[in-house]
Amino acid sequence: MNTETHAPEIAESPLLAYGKEVAKLLSSSSAENWSNELWTIFTGYIISLKEQGHAPELCDTYFSFKELLDFFAKVERIGRGDK
């Protein structure tokens, strides 16, 4: 029987640190506002491509953008108590 009590605390430590960082980020604006700002940024980027020309990294940029939107959607659900 393993009775170590400190192992879960060590494993939770990074999670708590991440949670604190997310809380700081969301203290300046809601998850919904962050999502709206991300759309504004991405839209500006797409519009600027007319002047900049072809962007081979556009696919990667899009998926990074989508992951950020998914992140803020999940954070918003967590904040509402949804699973």
PyMOL Python script that loads the backbone (N, CA, C, O; Angstrom):
from pymol import cmd

cmd.read_pdbstr("""\
ATOM      1  N   MET A   1       0.845  -1.191   0.000  1.00  0.00           N
ATOM      2  CA  MET A   1       0.000   0.000   0.000  1.00  0.00           C
ATOM      3  C   MET A   1       0.882   1.243   0.000  1.00  0.00           C
ATOM      4  O   MET A   1       1.803   1.363   0.808  1.00  0.00           O
ATOM      5  N   ASN A   2       0.597   2.150  -0.898  1.00  0.00           N
ATOM      6  CA  ASN A   2       1.373   3.377  -1.016  1.00  0.00           C
ATOM      7  C   ASN A   2       0.648   4.485  -0.268  1.00  0.00           C
ATOM      8  O   ASN A   2      -0.497   4.812  -0.582  1.00  0.00           O
ATOM      9  N   THR A   3       1.316   5.057   0.715  1.00  0.00           N
ATOM     10  CA  THR A   3       0.676   6.095   1.531  1.00  0.00           C
ATOM     11  C   THR A   3       1.316   7.463   1.335  1.00  0.00           C
ATOM     12  O   THR A   3       1.158   8.349   2.174  1.00  0.00           O
ATOM     13  N   GLU A   4       2.045   7.639   0.221  1.00  0.00           N
ATOM     14  CA  GLU A   4       2.655   8.943  -0.031  1.00  0.00           C
ATOM     15  C   GLU A   4       1.577  10.000  -0.214  1.00  0.00           C
ATOM     16  O   GLU A   4       0.631   9.813  -0.980  1.00  0.00           O
ATOM     17  N   THR A   5       1.731  11.110   0.494  1.00  0.00           N
ATOM     18  CA  THR A   5       0.733  12.176   0.400  1.00  0.00           C
ATOM     19  C   THR A   5       1.240  13.383  -0.375  1.00  0.00           C
ATOM     20  O   THR A   5       0.464  14.286  -0.689  1.00  0.00           O
ATOM     21  N   HIS A   6       2.517  13.409  -0.684  1.00  0.00           N
ATOM     22  CA  HIS A   6       3.077  14.598  -1.337  1.00  0.00           C
ATOM     23  C   HIS A   6       3.048  14.527  -2.855  1.00  0.00           C
ATOM     24  O   HIS A   6       3.108  15.569  -3.508  1.00  0.00           O
ATOM     25  N   ALA A   7       2.959  13.352  -3.433  1.00  0.00           N
ATOM     26  CA  ALA A   7       2.980  13.217  -4.890  1.00  0.00           C
ATOM     27  C   ALA A   7       1.858  13.988  -5.581  1.00  0.00           C
ATOM     28  O   ALA A   7       2.135  14.679  -6.561  1.00  0.00           O
ATOM     29  N   PRO A   8       0.598  13.908  -5.122  1.00  0.00           N
ATOM     30  CA  PRO A   8      -0.450  14.687  -5.788  1.00  0.00           C
ATOM     31  C   PRO A   8      -0.210  16.195  -5.718  1.00  0.00           C
ATOM     32  O   PRO A   8      -0.545  16.920  -6.654  1.00  0.00           O
ATOM     33  N   GLU A   9       0.362  16.663  -4.624  1.00  0.00           N
ATOM     34  CA  GLU A   9       0.637  18.100  -4.498  1.00  0.00           C
ATOM     35  C   GLU A   9       1.642  18.547  -5.552  1.00  0.00           C
ATOM     36  O   GLU A   9       1.503  19.620  -6.139  1.00  0.00           O
ATOM     37  N   ILE A  10       2.649  17.721  -5.785  1.00  0.00           N
ATOM     38  CA  ILE A  10       3.653  18.059  -6.793  1.00  0.00           C
ATOM     39  C   ILE A  10       3.006  18.073  -8.177  1.00  0.00           C
ATOM     40  O   ILE A  10       3.286  18.964  -8.978  1.00  0.00           O
ATOM     41  N   ALA A  11       2.152  17.103  -8.463  1.00  0.00           N
ATOM     42  CA  ALA A  11       1.486  17.028  -9.760  1.00  0.00           C
ATOM     43  C   ALA A  11       0.521  18.191  -9.957  1.00  0.00           C
ATOM     44  O   ALA A  11       0.344  18.660 -11.082  1.00  0.00           O
ATOM     45  N   GLU A  12      -0.100  18.661  -8.889  1.00  0.00           N
ATOM     46  CA  GLU A  12      -1.059  19.756  -9.007  1.00  0.00           C
ATOM     47  C   GLU A  12      -0.393  21.121  -9.093  1.00  0.00           C
ATOM     48  O   GLU A  12      -1.012  22.085  -9.542  1.00  0.00           O
ATOM     49  N   SER A  13       0.831  21.209  -8.678  1.00  0.00           N
ATOM     50  CA  SER A  13       1.522  22.489  -8.659  1.00  0.00           C
ATOM     51  C   SER A  13       1.519  23.202 -10.012  1.00  0.00           C
ATOM     52  O   SER A  13       1.163  24.380 -10.057  1.00  0.00           O
ATOM     53  N   PRO A  14       1.897  22.552 -11.117  1.00  0.00           N
ATOM     54  CA  PRO A  14       1.841  23.238 -12.419  1.00  0.00           C
ATOM     55  C   PRO A  14       0.408  23.617 -12.801  1.00  0.00           C
ATOM     56  O   PRO A  14       0.183  24.667 -13.404  1.00  0.00           O
ATOM     57  N   LEU A  15      -0.552  22.775 -12.455  1.00  0.00           N
ATOM     58  CA  LEU A  15      -1.943  23.090 -12.781  1.00  0.00           C
ATOM     59  C   LEU A  15      -2.400  24.350 -12.057  1.00  0.00           C
ATOM     60  O   LEU A  15      -3.094  25.191 -12.629  1.00  0.00           O
ATOM     61  N   LEU A  16      -2.009  24.470 -10.810  1.00  0.00           N
ATOM     62  CA  LEU A  16      -2.366  25.679 -10.064  1.00  0.00           C
ATOM     63  C   LEU A  16      -1.695  26.906 -10.663  1.00  0.00           C
ATOM     64  O   LEU A  16      -2.302  27.973 -10.750  1.00  0.00           O
ATOM     65  N   ALA A  17      -0.443  26.750 -11.075  1.00  0.00           N
ATOM     66  CA  ALA A  17       0.269  27.872 -11.695  1.00  0.00           C
ATOM     67  C   ALA A  17      -0.409  28.281 -13.002  1.00  0.00           C
ATOM     68  O   ALA A  17      -0.576  29.470 -13.271  1.00  0.00           O
ATOM     69  N   TYR A  18      -0.798  27.294 -13.812  1.00  0.00           N
ATOM     70  CA  TYR A  18      -1.520  27.599 -15.057  1.00  0.00           C
ATOM     71  C   TYR A  18      -2.835  28.301 -14.746  1.00  0.00           C
ATOM     72  O   TYR A  18      -3.193  29.291 -15.385  1.00  0.00           O
ATOM     73  N   GLY A  19      -3.543  27.777 -13.759  1.00  0.00           N
ATOM     74  CA  GLY A  19      -4.823  28.372 -13.374  1.00  0.00           C
ATOM     75  C   GLY A  19      -4.670  29.818 -12.946  1.00  0.00           C
ATOM     76  O   GLY A  19      -5.501  30.660 -13.287  1.00  0.00           O
ATOM     77  N   LYS A  20      -3.625  30.109 -12.209  1.00  0.00           N
ATOM     78  CA  LYS A  20      -3.377  31.494 -11.770  1.00  0.00           C
ATOM     79  C   LYS A  20      -3.095  32.400 -12.964  1.00  0.00           C
ATOM     80  O   LYS A  20      -3.561  33.538 -13.013  1.00  0.00           O
ATOM     81  N   GLU A  21      -2.326  31.887 -13.927  1.00  0.00           N
ATOM     82  CA  GLU A  21      -2.022  32.686 -15.123  1.00  0.00           C
ATOM     83  C   GLU A  21      -3.281  32.946 -15.943  1.00  0.00           C
ATOM     84  O   GLU A  21      -3.480  34.055 -16.438  1.00  0.00           O
ATOM     85  N   VAL A  22      -4.132  31.933 -16.091  1.00  0.00           N
ATOM     86  CA  VAL A  22      -5.391  32.110 -16.817  1.00  0.00           C
ATOM     87  C   VAL A  22      -6.268  33.115 -16.078  1.00  0.00           C
ATOM     88  O   VAL A  22      -6.893  33.968 -16.707  1.00  0.00           O
ATOM     89  N   ALA A  23      -6.319  33.023 -14.749  1.00  0.00           N
ATOM     90  CA  ALA A  23      -7.114  33.971 -13.962  1.00  0.00           C
ATOM     91  C   ALA A  23      -6.607  35.399 -14.162  1.00  0.00           C
ATOM     92  O   ALA A  23      -7.401  36.331 -14.288  1.00  0.00           O
ATOM     93  N   LYS A  24      -5.276  35.570 -14.189  1.00  0.00           N
ATOM     94  CA  LYS A  24      -4.725  36.916 -14.425  1.00  0.00           C
ATOM     95  C   LYS A  24      -5.105  37.416 -15.813  1.00  0.00           C
ATOM     96  O   LYS A  24      -5.482  38.576 -15.976  1.00  0.00           O
ATOM     97  N   LEU A  25      -5.006  36.546 -16.809  1.00  0.00           N
ATOM     98  CA  LEU A  25      -5.356  36.921 -18.172  1.00  0.00           C
ATOM     99  C   LEU A  25      -6.817  37.342 -18.258  1.00  0.00           C
ATOM    100  O   LEU A  25      -7.141  38.350 -18.885  1.00  0.00           O
ATOM    101  N   LEU A  26      -7.690  36.576 -17.631  1.00  0.00           N
ATOM    102  CA  LEU A  26      -9.121  36.864 -17.714  1.00  0.00           C
ATOM    103  C   LEU A  26      -9.557  37.980 -16.771  1.00  0.00           C
ATOM    104  O   LEU A  26     -10.694  38.444 -16.854  1.00  0.00           O
ATOM    105  N   SER A  27      -8.674  38.418 -15.875  1.00  0.00           N
ATOM    106  CA  SER A  27      -9.043  39.523 -14.990  1.00  0.00           C
ATOM    107  C   SER A  27      -9.114  40.840 -15.764  1.00  0.00           C
ATOM    108  O   SER A  27      -9.767  41.788 -15.328  1.00  0.00           O
ATOM    109  N   SER A  28      -8.438  40.892 -16.915  1.00  0.00           N
ATOM    110  CA  SER A  28      -8.458  42.122 -17.704  1.00  0.00           C
ATOM    111  C   SER A  28      -9.631  42.162 -18.672  1.00  0.00           C
ATOM    112  O   SER A  28     -10.026  43.236 -19.124  1.00  0.00           O
ATOM    113  N   SER A  29     -10.194  40.990 -18.997  1.00  0.00           N
ATOM    114  CA  SER A  29     -11.294  40.930 -19.949  1.00  0.00           C
ATOM    115  C   SER A  29     -11.915  39.540 -19.882  1.00  0.00           C
ATOM    116  O   SER A  29     -11.270  38.585 -19.448  1.00  0.00           O
ATOM    117  N   SER A  30     -13.154  39.432 -20.306  1.00  0.00           N
ATOM    118  CA  SER A  30     -13.839  38.140 -20.279  1.00  0.00           C
ATOM    119  C   SER A  30     -13.351  37.249 -21.422  1.00  0.00           C
ATOM    120  O   SER A  30     -12.725  37.721 -22.371  1.00  0.00           O
ATOM    121  N   ALA A  31     -13.648  35.958 -21.315  1.00  0.00           N
ATOM    122  CA  ALA A  31     -13.286  35.026 -22.378  1.00  0.00           C
ATOM    123  C   ALA A  31     -13.963  35.420 -23.690  1.00  0.00           C
ATOM    124  O   ALA A  31     -13.364  35.308 -24.759  1.00  0.00           O
ATOM    125  N   GLU A  32     -15.188  35.873 -23.607  1.00  0.00           N
ATOM    126  CA  GLU A  32     -15.904  36.304 -24.818  1.00  0.00           C
ATOM    127  C   GLU A  32     -15.200  37.493 -25.471  1.00  0.00           C
ATOM    128  O   GLU A  32     -15.041  37.529 -26.692  1.00  0.00           O
ATOM    129  N   ASN A  33     -14.781  38.464 -24.663  1.00  0.00           N
ATOM    130  CA  ASN A  33     -14.065  39.621 -25.215  1.00  0.00           C
ATOM    131  C   ASN A  33     -12.731  39.216 -25.830  1.00  0.00           C
ATOM    132  O   ASN A  33     -12.339  39.741 -26.872  1.00  0.00           O
ATOM    133  N   TRP A  34     -12.025  38.268 -25.178  1.00  0.00           N
ATOM    134  CA  TRP A  34     -10.771  37.787 -25.746  1.00  0.00           C
ATOM    135  C   TRP A  34     -11.018  37.146 -27.095  1.00  0.00           C
ATOM    136  O   TRP A  34     -10.251  37.365 -28.033  1.00  0.00           O
ATOM    137  N   SER A  35     -12.080  36.355 -27.210  1.00  0.00           N
ATOM    138  CA  SER A  35     -12.411  35.716 -28.485  1.00  0.00           C
ATOM    139  C   SER A  35     -12.707  36.756 -29.556  1.00  0.00           C
ATOM    140  O   SER A  35     -12.257  36.633 -30.695  1.00  0.00           O
ATOM    141  N   ASN A  36     -13.464  37.776 -29.184  1.00  0.00           N
ATOM    142  CA  ASN A  36     -13.762  38.853 -30.143  1.00  0.00           C
ATOM    143  C   ASN A  36     -12.489  39.568 -30.588  1.00  0.00           C
ATOM    144  O   ASN A  36     -12.338  39.889 -31.767  1.00  0.00           O
ATOM    145  N   GLU A  37     -11.585  39.816 -29.663  1.00  0.00           N
ATOM    146  CA  GLU A  37     -10.320  40.469 -30.004  1.00  0.00           C
ATOM    147  C   GLU A  37      -9.484  39.584 -30.922  1.00  0.00           C
ATOM    148  O   GLU A  37      -8.839  40.071 -31.851  1.00  0.00           O
ATOM    149  N   LEU A  38      -9.502  38.286 -30.654  1.00  0.00           N
ATOM    150  CA  LEU A  38      -8.768  37.369 -31.530  1.00  0.00           C
ATOM    151  C   LEU A  38      -9.307  37.416 -32.956  1.00  0.00           C
ATOM    152  O   LEU A  38      -8.538  37.396 -33.917  1.00  0.00           O
ATOM    153  N   TRP A  39     -10.637  37.479 -33.089  1.00  0.00           N
ATOM    154  CA  TRP A  39     -11.222  37.595 -34.432  1.00  0.00           C
ATOM    155  C   TRP A  39     -10.769  38.885 -35.102  1.00  0.00           C
ATOM    156  O   TRP A  39     -10.468  38.889 -36.296  1.00  0.00           O
ATOM    157  N   THR A  40     -10.719  39.965 -34.357  1.00  0.00           N
ATOM    158  CA  THR A  40     -10.272  41.251 -34.910  1.00  0.00           C
ATOM    159  C   THR A  40      -8.826  41.148 -35.385  1.00  0.00           C
ATOM    160  O   THR A  40      -8.486  41.604 -36.477  1.00  0.00           O
ATOM    161  N   ILE A  41      -7.983  40.546 -34.554  1.00  0.00           N
ATOM    162  CA  ILE A  41      -6.569  40.396 -34.915  1.00  0.00           C
ATOM    163  C   ILE A  41      -6.424  39.522 -36.158  1.00  0.00           C
ATOM    164  O   ILE A  41      -5.692  39.871 -37.085  1.00  0.00           O
ATOM    165  N   PHE A  42      -7.115  38.397 -36.177  1.00  0.00           N
ATOM    166  CA  PHE A  42      -6.997  37.481 -37.309  1.00  0.00           C
ATOM    167  C   PHE A  42      -7.542  38.107 -38.589  1.00  0.00           C
ATOM    168  O   PHE A  42      -6.964  37.935 -39.662  1.00  0.00           O
ATOM    169  N   THR A  43      -8.640  38.824 -38.477  1.00  0.00           N
ATOM    170  CA  THR A  43      -9.214  39.501 -39.636  1.00  0.00           C
ATOM    171  C   THR A  43      -8.225  40.524 -40.193  1.00  0.00           C
ATOM    172  O   THR A  43      -8.038  40.613 -41.407  1.00  0.00           O
ATOM    173  N   GLY A  44      -7.596  41.291 -39.310  1.00  0.00           N
ATOM    174  CA  GLY A  44      -6.589  42.252 -39.752  1.00  0.00           C
ATOM    175  C   GLY A  44      -5.426  41.569 -40.438  1.00  0.00           C
ATOM    176  O   GLY A  44      -4.890  42.069 -41.427  1.00  0.00           O
ATOM    177  N   TYR A  45      -5.042  40.427 -39.906  1.00  0.00           N
ATOM    178  CA  TYR A  45      -3.945  39.666 -40.525  1.00  0.00           C
ATOM    179  C   TYR A  45      -4.335  39.213 -41.929  1.00  0.00           C
ATOM    180  O   TYR A  45      -3.542  39.339 -42.862  1.00  0.00           O
ATOM    181  N   ILE A  46      -5.526  38.697 -42.083  1.00  0.00           N
ATOM    182  CA  ILE A  46      -5.980  38.224 -43.400  1.00  0.00           C
ATOM    183  C   ILE A  46      -6.058  39.384 -44.385  1.00  0.00           C
ATOM    184  O   ILE A  46      -5.649  39.248 -45.538  1.00  0.00           O
ATOM    185  N   ILE A  47      -6.577  40.514 -43.942  1.00  0.00           N
ATOM    186  CA  ILE A  47      -6.661  41.695 -44.813  1.00  0.00           C
ATOM    187  C   ILE A  47      -5.263  42.155 -45.223  1.00  0.00           C
ATOM    188  O   ILE A  47      -5.047  42.550 -46.369  1.00  0.00           O
ATOM    189  N   SER A  48      -4.314  42.103 -44.285  1.00  0.00           N
ATOM    190  CA  SER A  48      -2.956  42.561 -44.607  1.00  0.00           C
ATOM    191  C   SER A  48      -2.263  41.653 -45.623  1.00  0.00           C
ATOM    192  O   SER A  48      -1.298  42.065 -46.268  1.00  0.00           O
ATOM    193  N   LEU A  49      -2.751  40.424 -45.767  1.00  0.00           N
ATOM    194  CA  LEU A  49      -2.131  39.520 -46.730  1.00  0.00           C
ATOM    195  C   LEU A  49      -2.286  40.013 -48.165  1.00  0.00           C
ATOM    196  O   LEU A  49      -1.499  39.642 -49.035  1.00  0.00           O
ATOM    197  N   LYS A  50      -3.298  40.850 -48.420  1.00  0.00           N
ATOM    198  CA  LYS A  50      -3.448  41.424 -49.764  1.00  0.00           C
ATOM    199  C   LYS A  50      -2.207  42.231 -50.132  1.00  0.00           C
ATOM    200  O   LYS A  50      -1.748  42.202 -51.274  1.00  0.00           O
ATOM    201  N   GLU A  51      -1.670  42.953 -49.144  1.00  0.00           N
ATOM    202  CA  GLU A  51      -0.486  43.764 -49.387  1.00  0.00           C
ATOM    203  C   GLU A  51       0.797  42.938 -49.286  1.00  0.00           C
ATOM    204  O   GLU A  51       1.749  43.162 -50.033  1.00  0.00           O
ATOM    205  N   GLN A  52       0.814  41.996 -48.368  1.00  0.00           N
ATOM    206  CA  GLN A  52       2.030  41.220 -48.112  1.00  0.00           C
ATOM    207  C   GLN A  52       2.245  40.098 -49.117  1.00  0.00           C
ATOM    208  O   GLN A  52       3.374  39.660 -49.339  1.00  0.00           O
ATOM    209  N   GLY A  53       1.184  39.647 -49.707  1.00  0.00           N
ATOM    210  CA  GLY A  53       1.314  38.538 -50.652  1.00  0.00           C
ATOM    211  C   GLY A  53       1.099  37.194 -49.979  1.00  0.00           C
ATOM    212  O   GLY A  53       0.613  37.110 -48.851  1.00  0.00           O
ATOM    213  N   HIS A  54       1.470  36.155 -50.693  1.00  0.00           N
ATOM    214  CA  HIS A  54       1.263  34.776 -50.254  1.00  0.00           C
ATOM    215  C   HIS A  54       1.926  34.518 -48.897  1.00  0.00           C
ATOM    216  O   HIS A  54       3.051  34.953 -48.652  1.00  0.00           O
ATOM    217  N   ALA A  55       1.216  33.806 -48.024  1.00  0.00           N
ATOM    218  CA  ALA A  55       1.743  33.458 -46.707  1.00  0.00           C
ATOM    219  C   ALA A  55       1.694  31.939 -46.547  1.00  0.00           C
ATOM    220  O   ALA A  55       0.641  31.384 -46.229  1.00  0.00           O
ATOM    221  N   PRO A  56       2.810  31.271 -46.760  1.00  0.00           N
ATOM    222  CA  PRO A  56       2.806  29.815 -46.667  1.00  0.00           C
ATOM    223  C   PRO A  56       2.452  29.300 -45.271  1.00  0.00           C
ATOM    224  O   PRO A  56       2.009  28.160 -45.132  1.00  0.00           O
ATOM    225  N   GLU A  57       2.637  30.112 -44.251  1.00  0.00           N
ATOM    226  CA  GLU A  57       2.343  29.692 -42.878  1.00  0.00           C
ATOM    227  C   GLU A  57       0.887  29.953 -42.487  1.00  0.00           C
ATOM    228  O   GLU A  57       0.520  29.751 -41.329  1.00  0.00           O
ATOM    229  N   LEU A  58       0.064  30.391 -43.415  1.00  0.00           N
ATOM    230  CA  LEU A  58      -1.325  30.735 -43.114  1.00  0.00           C
ATOM    231  C   LEU A  58      -2.077  29.569 -42.489  1.00  0.00           C
ATOM    232  O   LEU A  58      -2.859  29.770 -41.560  1.00  0.00           O
ATOM    233  N   CYS A  59      -1.859  28.377 -42.972  1.00  0.00           N
ATOM    234  CA  CYS A  59      -2.554  27.211 -42.426  1.00  0.00           C
ATOM    235  C   CYS A  59      -2.193  27.027 -40.952  1.00  0.00           C
ATOM    236  O   CYS A  59      -3.074  26.799 -40.123  1.00  0.00           O
ATOM    237  N   ASP A  60      -0.904  27.124 -40.622  1.00  0.00           N
ATOM    238  CA  ASP A  60      -0.477  26.997 -39.229  1.00  0.00           C
ATOM    239  C   ASP A  60      -1.049  28.120 -38.376  1.00  0.00           C
ATOM    240  O   ASP A  60      -1.472  27.901 -37.241  1.00  0.00           O
ATOM    241  N   THR A  61      -1.055  29.319 -38.935  1.00  0.00           N
ATOM    242  CA  THR A  61      -1.606  30.469 -38.208  1.00  0.00           C
ATOM    243  C   THR A  61      -3.080  30.255 -37.920  1.00  0.00           C
ATOM    244  O   THR A  61      -3.554  30.537 -36.819  1.00  0.00           O
ATOM    245  N   TYR A  62      -3.803  29.756 -38.914  1.00  0.00           N
ATOM    246  CA  TYR A  62      -5.228  29.508 -38.725  1.00  0.00           C
ATOM    247  C   TYR A  62      -5.470  28.494 -37.610  1.00  0.00           C
ATOM    248  O   TYR A  62      -6.325  28.710 -36.750  1.00  0.00           O
ATOM    249  N   PHE A  63      -4.730  27.398 -37.619  1.00  0.00           N
ATOM    250  CA  PHE A  63      -4.955  26.374 -36.592  1.00  0.00           C
ATOM    251  C   PHE A  63      -4.545  26.861 -35.207  1.00  0.00           C
ATOM    252  O   PHE A  63      -5.173  26.483 -34.218  1.00  0.00           O
ATOM    253  N   SER A  64      -3.511  27.685 -35.112  1.00  0.00           N
ATOM    254  CA  SER A  64      -3.155  28.291 -33.823  1.00  0.00           C
ATOM    255  C   SER A  64      -4.277  29.208 -33.349  1.00  0.00           C
ATOM    256  O   SER A  64      -4.638  29.212 -32.172  1.00  0.00           O
ATOM    257  N   PHE A  65      -4.819  29.976 -34.274  1.00  0.00           N
ATOM    258  CA  PHE A  65      -5.941  30.869 -33.982  1.00  0.00           C
ATOM    259  C   PHE A  65      -7.140  30.056 -33.495  1.00  0.00           C
ATOM    260  O   PHE A  65      -7.774  30.413 -32.502  1.00  0.00           O
ATOM    261  N   LYS A  66      -7.445  28.977 -34.186  1.00  0.00           N
ATOM    262  CA  LYS A  66      -8.578  28.132 -33.819  1.00  0.00           C
ATOM    263  C   LYS A  66      -8.373  27.522 -32.434  1.00  0.00           C
ATOM    264  O   LYS A  66      -9.319  27.441 -31.650  1.00  0.00           O
ATOM    265  N   GLU A  67      -7.160  27.096 -32.129  1.00  0.00           N
ATOM    266  CA  GLU A  67      -6.874  26.545 -30.803  1.00  0.00           C
ATOM    267  C   GLU A  67      -7.081  27.597 -29.718  1.00  0.00           C
ATOM    268  O   GLU A  67      -7.601  27.288 -28.646  1.00  0.00           O
ATOM    269  N   LEU A  68      -6.682  28.827 -29.988  1.00  0.00           N
ATOM    270  CA  LEU A  68      -6.914  29.906 -29.017  1.00  0.00           C
ATOM    271  C   LEU A  68      -8.401  30.153 -28.815  1.00  0.00           C
ATOM    272  O   LEU A  68      -8.849  30.342 -27.684  1.00  0.00           O
ATOM    273  N   LEU A  69      -9.170  30.155 -29.900  1.00  0.00           N
ATOM    274  CA  LEU A  69     -10.619  30.331 -29.775  1.00  0.00           C
ATOM    275  C   LEU A  69     -11.238  29.185 -28.982  1.00  0.00           C
ATOM    276  O   LEU A  69     -12.093  29.414 -28.126  1.00  0.00           O
ATOM    277  N   ASP A  70     -10.811  27.956 -29.259  1.00  0.00           N
ATOM    278  CA  ASP A  70     -11.315  26.800 -28.512  1.00  0.00           C
ATOM    279  C   ASP A  70     -10.964  26.915 -27.037  1.00  0.00           C
ATOM    280  O   ASP A  70     -11.781  26.598 -26.172  1.00  0.00           O
ATOM    281  N   PHE A  71      -9.744  27.370 -26.750  1.00  0.00           N
ATOM    282  CA  PHE A  71      -9.317  27.557 -25.365  1.00  0.00           C
ATOM    283  C   PHE A  71     -10.236  28.526 -24.637  1.00  0.00           C
ATOM    284  O   PHE A  71     -10.708  28.231 -23.539  1.00  0.00           O
ATOM    285  N   PHE A  72     -10.492  29.686 -25.244  1.00  0.00           N
ATOM    286  CA  PHE A  72     -11.336  30.671 -24.580  1.00  0.00           C
ATOM    287  C   PHE A  72     -12.781  30.198 -24.470  1.00  0.00           C
ATOM    288  O   PHE A  72     -13.472  30.557 -23.516  1.00  0.00           O
ATOM    289  N   ALA A  73     -13.248  29.403 -25.422  1.00  0.00           N
ATOM    290  CA  ALA A  73     -14.595  28.826 -25.325  1.00  0.00           C
ATOM    291  C   ALA A  73     -14.670  27.864 -24.138  1.00  0.00           C
ATOM    292  O   ALA A  73     -15.648  27.875 -23.391  1.00  0.00           O
ATOM    293  N   LYS A  74     -13.641  27.035 -23.965  1.00  0.00           N
ATOM    294  CA  LYS A  74     -13.608  26.116 -22.828  1.00  0.00           C
ATOM    295  C   LYS A  74     -13.540  26.871 -21.513  1.00  0.00           C
ATOM    296  O   LYS A  74     -14.234  26.522 -20.558  1.00  0.00           O
ATOM    297  N   VAL A  75     -12.716  27.896 -21.458  1.00  0.00           N
ATOM    298  CA  VAL A  75     -12.592  28.699 -20.237  1.00  0.00           C
ATOM    299  C   VAL A  75     -13.932  29.340 -19.894  1.00  0.00           C
ATOM    300  O   VAL A  75     -14.321  29.397 -18.728  1.00  0.00           O
ATOM    301  N   GLU A  76     -14.626  29.817 -20.908  1.00  0.00           N
ATOM    302  CA  GLU A  76     -15.934  30.433 -20.686  1.00  0.00           C
ATOM    303  C   GLU A  76     -16.921  29.406 -20.119  1.00  0.00           C
ATOM    304  O   GLU A  76     -17.680  29.711 -19.199  1.00  0.00           O
ATOM    305  N   ARG A  77     -16.908  28.185 -20.675  1.00  0.00           N
ATOM    306  CA  ARG A  77     -17.801  27.131 -20.163  1.00  0.00           C
ATOM    307  C   ARG A  77     -17.457  26.777 -18.721  1.00  0.00           C
ATOM    308  O   ARG A  77     -18.349  26.596 -17.892  1.00  0.00           O
ATOM    309  N   ILE A  78     -16.163  26.678 -18.421  1.00  0.00           N
ATOM    310  CA  ILE A  78     -15.733  26.373 -17.057  1.00  0.00           C
ATOM    311  C   ILE A  78     -16.217  27.467 -16.117  1.00  0.00           C
ATOM    312  O   ILE A  78     -16.695  27.184 -15.019  1.00  0.00           O
ATOM    313  N   GLY A  79     -16.092  28.717 -16.552  1.00  0.00           N
ATOM    314  CA  GLY A  79     -16.530  29.848 -15.725  1.00  0.00           C
ATOM    315  C   GLY A  79     -18.027  29.817 -15.436  1.00  0.00           C
ATOM    316  O   GLY A  79     -18.469  30.286 -14.387  1.00  0.00           O
ATOM    317  N   ARG A  80     -18.808  29.265 -16.365  1.00  0.00           N
ATOM    318  CA  ARG A  80     -20.254  29.155 -16.173  1.00  0.00           C
ATOM    319  C   ARG A  80     -20.635  27.912 -15.383  1.00  0.00           C
ATOM    320  O   ARG A  80     -21.786  27.753 -14.978  1.00  0.00           O
ATOM    321  N   GLY A  81     -19.645  27.016 -15.163  1.00  0.00           N
ATOM    322  CA  GLY A  81     -19.928  25.794 -14.449  1.00  0.00           C
ATOM    323  C   GLY A  81     -20.347  24.651 -15.349  1.00  0.00           C
ATOM    324  O   GLY A  81     -20.745  23.591 -14.866  1.00  0.00           O
ATOM    325  N   ASP A  82     -20.260  24.859 -16.674  1.00  0.00           N
ATOM    326  CA  ASP A  82     -20.582  23.791 -17.622  1.00  0.00           C
ATOM    327  C   ASP A  82     -19.414  22.821 -17.702  1.00  0.00           C
ATOM    328  O   ASP A  82     -18.285  23.161 -17.351  1.00  0.00           O
ATOM    329  N   LYS A  83     -19.691  21.641 -18.154  1.00  0.00           N
ATOM    330  CA  LYS A  83     -18.604  20.656 -18.324  1.00  0.00           C
ATOM    331  C   LYS A  83     -18.138  20.631 -19.755  1.00  0.00           C
ATOM    332  O   LYS A  83     -17.233  19.869 -20.096  1.00  0.00           O
TER     333      LYS A  83
END
""", "prot")
cmd.dss("prot")
cmd.show_as("cartoon", "prot")
cmd.util.cbc("prot")
cmd.orient("prot")
